[in-house]
Amino acid sequence: MPDTLGLARKLGIKPGYTILLLDAPAPSAALLRDACPPGVTVADADDGEARYDLIFLWPQAADGLAGRFAAFQWRIVPDGAIWVMLLKK
């Protein structure tokens, strides 16, 4: 069983945070949800208006990432972060 508390700490997930999981494979989404301390809100879809402490993104290709990052700059709270997860092939 993975050390979920250690994972949350490494990724900077703290109680009270709102995080967004975009295009997450089901096992990855489940692992992150399990790692979250109490009080964390996890969204699986962007409503176009919310702001997030952390955004986790699983891109299928590098094409278009610059545009996505430009849009995310308005969705991240000050001192927030974007994590890009690249799956091994």
mmCIF file of the C-alpha atoms, coordinates in Angstrom:
data_MODEL
# 
_entry.id   MODEL 
# 
loop_
_atom_site.group_PDB 
_atom_site.id 
_atom_site.type_symbol 
_atom_site.label_atom_id 
_atom_site.label_alt_id 
_atom_site.label_comp_id 
_atom_site.label_asym_id 
_atom_site.label_entity_id 
_atom_site.label_seq_id 
_atom_site.pdbx_PDB_ins_code 
_atom_site.Cartn_x 
_atom_site.Cartn_y 
_atom_site.Cartn_z 
_atom_site.occupancy 
_atom_site.B_iso_or_equiv 
_atom_site.pdbx_formal_charge 
_atom_site.auth_seq_id 
_atom_site.auth_comp_id 
_atom_site.auth_asym_id 
_atom_site.auth_atom_id 
_atom_site.pdbx_PDB_model_num 
ATOM 1  C CA . MET A 1 1  ? 0.000   0.000  0.000   1.00 0.00 ? 1  MET A CA 1 
ATOM 2  C CA . PRO A 1 2  ? 1.439   3.393  -0.943  1.00 0.00 ? 2  PRO A CA 1 
ATOM 3  C CA . ASP A 1 3  ? 2.311   5.966  1.688   1.00 0.00 ? 3  ASP A CA 1 
ATOM 4  C CA . THR A 1 4  ? -0.586  8.334  0.910   1.00 0.00 ? 4  THR A CA 1 
ATOM 5  C CA . LEU A 1 5  ? 0.292   10.822 3.649   1.00 0.00 ? 5  LEU A CA 1 
ATOM 6  C CA . GLY A 1 6  ? 3.799   11.075 2.239   1.00 0.00 ? 6  GLY A CA 1 
ATOM 7  C CA . LEU A 1 7  ? 2.379   11.506 -1.262  1.00 0.00 ? 7  LEU A CA 1 
ATOM 8  C CA . ALA A 1 8  ? 0.134   14.375 -0.146  1.00 0.00 ? 8  ALA A CA 1 
ATOM 9  C CA . ARG A 1 9  ? 3.091   16.044 1.532   1.00 0.00 ? 9  ARG A CA 1 
ATOM 10 C CA . LYS A 1 10 ? 5.311   15.650 -1.560  1.00 0.00 ? 10 LYS A CA 1 
ATOM 11 C CA . LEU A 1 11 ? 2.625   17.100 -3.824  1.00 0.00 ? 11 LEU A CA 1 
ATOM 12 C CA . GLY A 1 12 ? 1.827   19.974 -1.476  1.00 0.00 ? 12 GLY A CA 1 
ATOM 13 C CA . ILE A 1 13 ? -1.765  18.908 -0.756  1.00 0.00 ? 13 ILE A CA 1 
ATOM 14 C CA . LYS A 1 14 ? -2.922  20.528 2.472   1.00 0.00 ? 14 LYS A CA 1 
ATOM 15 C CA . PRO A 1 15 ? -6.204  20.539 4.421   1.00 0.00 ? 15 PRO A CA 1 
ATOM 16 C CA . GLY A 1 16 ? -8.634  23.116 3.061   1.00 0.00 ? 16 GLY A CA 1 
ATOM 17 C CA . TYR A 1 17 ? -7.195  23.058 -0.458  1.00 0.00 ? 17 TYR A CA 1 
ATOM 18 C CA . THR A 1 18 ? -9.275  22.802 -3.598  1.00 0.00 ? 18 THR A CA 1 
ATOM 19 C CA . ILE A 1 19 ? -7.641  20.692 -6.280  1.00 0.00 ? 19 ILE A CA 1 
ATOM 20 C CA . LEU A 1 20 ? -8.544  19.887 -9.866  1.00 0.00 ? 20 LEU A CA 1 
ATOM 21 C CA . LEU A 1 21 ? -7.795  16.585 -11.600 1.00 0.00 ? 21 LEU A CA 1 
ATOM 22 C CA . LEU A 1 22 ? -7.876  16.941 -15.404 1.00 0.00 ? 22 LEU A CA 1 
ATOM 23 C CA . ASP A 1 23 ? -7.853  13.882 -17.660 1.00 0.00 ? 23 ASP A CA 1 
ATOM 24 C CA . ALA A 1 24 ? -6.713  11.691 -14.776 1.00 0.00 ? 24 ALA A CA 1 
ATOM 25 C CA . PRO A 1 25 ? -6.642  7.933  -15.333 1.00 0.00 ? 25 PRO A CA 1 
ATOM 26 C CA . ALA A 1 26 ? -8.945  6.258  -12.809 1.00 0.00 ? 26 ALA A CA 1 
ATOM 27 C CA . PRO A 1 27 ? -6.132  4.621  -10.772 1.00 0.00 ? 27 PRO A CA 1 
ATOM 28 C CA . SER A 1 28 ? -4.262  7.929  -10.494 1.00 0.00 ? 28 SER A CA 1 
ATOM 29 C CA . ALA A 1 29 ? -7.401  9.819  -9.492  1.00 0.00 ? 29 ALA A CA 1 
ATOM 30 C CA . ALA A 1 30 ? -8.174  7.218  -6.827  1.00 0.00 ? 30 ALA A CA 1 
ATOM 31 C CA . LEU A 1 31 ? -4.621  7.372  -5.456  1.00 0.00 ? 31 LEU A CA 1 
ATOM 32 C CA . LEU A 1 32 ? -4.733  11.163 -5.194  1.00 0.00 ? 32 LEU A CA 1 
ATOM 33 C CA . ARG A 1 33 ? -8.179  11.133 -3.596  1.00 0.00 ? 33 ARG A CA 1 
ATOM 34 C CA . ASP A 1 34 ? -6.952  8.625  -1.006  1.00 0.00 ? 34 ASP A CA 1 
ATOM 35 C CA . ALA A 1 35 ? -3.882  10.795 -0.342  1.00 0.00 ? 35 ALA A CA 1 
ATOM 36 C CA . CYS A 1 36 ? -5.894  13.924 0.404   1.00 0.00 ? 36 CYS A CA 1 
ATOM 37 C CA . PRO A 1 37 ? -6.107  14.956 4.035   1.00 0.00 ? 37 PRO A CA 1 
ATOM 38 C CA . PRO A 1 38 ? -9.531  15.805 5.468   1.00 0.00 ? 38 PRO A CA 1 
ATOM 39 C CA . GLY A 1 39 ? -11.033 19.045 4.225   1.00 0.00 ? 39 GLY A CA 1 
ATOM 40 C CA . VAL A 1 40 ? -9.639  18.880 0.679   1.00 0.00 ? 40 VAL A CA 1 
ATOM 41 C CA . THR A 1 41 ? -12.115 19.458 -2.142  1.00 0.00 ? 41 THR A CA 1 
ATOM 42 C CA . VAL A 1 42 ? -11.376 17.471 -5.297  1.00 0.00 ? 42 VAL A CA 1 
ATOM 43 C CA . ALA A 1 43 ? -12.917 18.414 -8.657  1.00 0.00 ? 43 ALA A CA 1 
ATOM 44 C CA . ASP A 1 44 ? -12.790 16.151 -11.704 1.00 0.00 ? 44 ASP A CA 1 
ATOM 45 C CA . ALA A 1 45 ? -14.044 18.781 -14.142 1.00 0.00 ? 45 ALA A CA 1 
ATOM 46 C CA . ASP A 1 46 ? -13.344 22.470 -14.496 1.00 0.00 ? 46 ASP A CA 1 
ATOM 47 C CA . ASP A 1 47 ? -16.465 24.599 -14.227 1.00 0.00 ? 47 ASP A CA 1 
ATOM 48 C CA . GLY A 1 48 ? -14.730 27.522 -15.956 1.00 0.00 ? 48 GLY A CA 1 
ATOM 49 C CA . GLU A 1 49 ? -14.890 29.829 -12.940 1.00 0.00 ? 49 GLU A CA 1 
ATOM 50 C CA . ALA A 1 50 ? -13.452 28.143 -9.847  1.00 0.00 ? 50 ALA A CA 1 
ATOM 51 C CA . ARG A 1 51 ? -9.955  28.831 -8.587  1.00 0.00 ? 51 ARG A CA 1 
ATOM 52 C CA . TYR A 1 52 ? -7.732  26.039 -7.383  1.00 0.00 ? 52 TYR A CA 1 
ATOM 53 C CA . ASP A 1 53 ? -4.782  25.633 -5.055  1.00 0.00 ? 53 ASP A CA 1 
ATOM 54 C CA . LEU A 1 54 ? -3.428  22.791 -7.171  1.00 0.00 ? 54 LEU A CA 1 
ATOM 55 C CA . ILE A 1 55 ? -4.188  21.578 -10.686 1.00 0.00 ? 55 ILE A CA 1 
ATOM 56 C CA . PHE A 1 56 ? -3.093  18.099 -11.722 1.00 0.00 ? 56 PHE A CA 1 
ATOM 57 C CA . LEU A 1 57 ? -3.044  17.529 -15.481 1.00 0.00 ? 57 LEU A CA 1 
ATOM 58 C CA . TRP A 1 58 ? -2.508  14.316 -17.431 1.00 0.00 ? 58 TRP A CA 1 
ATOM 59 C CA . PRO A 1 59 ? -1.989  15.503 -21.033 1.00 0.00 ? 59 PRO A CA 1 
ATOM 60 C CA . GLN A 1 60 ? -2.298  13.031 -23.897 1.00 0.00 ? 60 GLN A CA 1 
ATOM 61 C CA . ALA A 1 61 ? 0.140   15.055 -26.033 1.00 0.00 ? 61 ALA A CA 1 
ATOM 62 C CA . ALA A 1 62 ? 2.407   18.084 -25.712 1.00 0.00 ? 62 ALA A CA 1 
ATOM 63 C CA . ASP A 1 63 ? 0.494   19.921 -28.433 1.00 0.00 ? 63 ASP A CA 1 
ATOM 64 C CA . GLY A 1 64 ? -1.620  22.686 -26.953 1.00 0.00 ? 64 GLY A CA 1 
ATOM 65 C CA . LEU A 1 65 ? -0.025  22.670 -23.511 1.00 0.00 ? 65 LEU A CA 1 
ATOM 66 C CA . ALA A 1 66 ? 1.100   26.289 -23.781 1.00 0.00 ? 66 ALA A CA 1 
ATOM 67 C CA . GLY A 1 67 ? -2.476  27.406 -24.372 1.00 0.00 ? 67 GLY A CA 1 
ATOM 68 C CA . ARG A 1 68 ? -3.750  25.339 -21.469 1.00 0.00 ? 68 ARG A CA 1 
ATOM 69 C CA . PHE A 1 69 ? -1.105  26.807 -19.155 1.00 0.00 ? 69 PHE A CA 1 
ATOM 70 C CA . ALA A 1 70 ? -2.042  30.316 -20.248 1.00 0.00 ? 70 ALA A CA 1 
ATOM 71 C CA . ALA A 1 71 ? -5.674  29.633 -19.320 1.00 0.00 ? 71 ALA A CA 1 
ATOM 72 C CA . PHE A 1 72 ? -4.715  28.042 -15.997 1.00 0.00 ? 72 PHE A CA 1 
ATOM 73 C CA . GLN A 1 73 ? -2.814  31.122 -14.825 1.00 0.00 ? 73 GLN A CA 1 
ATOM 74 C CA . TRP A 1 74 ? -6.166  32.740 -14.059 1.00 0.00 ? 74 TRP A CA 1 
ATOM 75 C CA . ARG A 1 75 ? -7.482  29.635 -12.301 1.00 0.00 ? 75 ARG A CA 1 
ATOM 76 C CA . ILE A 1 76 ? -4.657  29.173 -9.804  1.00 0.00 ? 76 ILE A CA 1 
ATOM 77 C CA . VAL A 1 77 ? -4.677  30.993 -6.473  1.00 0.00 ? 77 VAL A CA 1 
ATOM 78 C CA . PRO A 1 78 ? -1.547  32.972 -5.553  1.00 0.00 ? 78 PRO A CA 1 
ATOM 79 C CA . ASP A 1 79 ? 1.182   30.490 -4.603  1.00 0.00 ? 79 ASP A CA 1 
ATOM 80 C CA . GLY A 1 80 ? -0.785  27.656 -6.247  1.00 0.00 ? 80 GLY A CA 1 
ATOM 81 C CA . ALA A 1 81 ? 0.794   25.046 -8.508  1.00 0.00 ? 81 ALA A CA 1 
ATOM 82 C CA . ILE A 1 82 ? 0.190   23.005 -11.622 1.00 0.00 ? 82 ILE A CA 1 
ATOM 83 C CA . TRP A 1 83 ? 1.431   19.436 -11.711 1.00 0.00 ? 83 TRP A CA 1 
ATOM 84 C CA . VAL A 1 84 ? 1.766   17.810 -15.140 1.00 0.00 ? 84 VAL A CA 1 
ATOM 85 C CA . MET A 1 85 ? 1.779   14.036 -15.032 1.00 0.00 ? 85 MET A CA 1 
ATOM 86 C CA . LEU A 1 86 ? 3.407   12.285 -17.967 1.00 0.00 ? 86 LEU A CA 1 
ATOM 87 C CA . LEU A 1 87 ? 2.592   8.620  -18.155 1.00 0.00 ? 87 LEU A CA 1 
ATOM 88 C CA . LYS A 1 88 ? 5.367   6.191  -18.914 1.00 0.00 ? 88 LYS A CA 1 
ATOM 89 C CA . LYS A 1 89 ? 4.948   4.322  -22.148 1.00 0.00 ? 89 LYS A CA 1 
# 
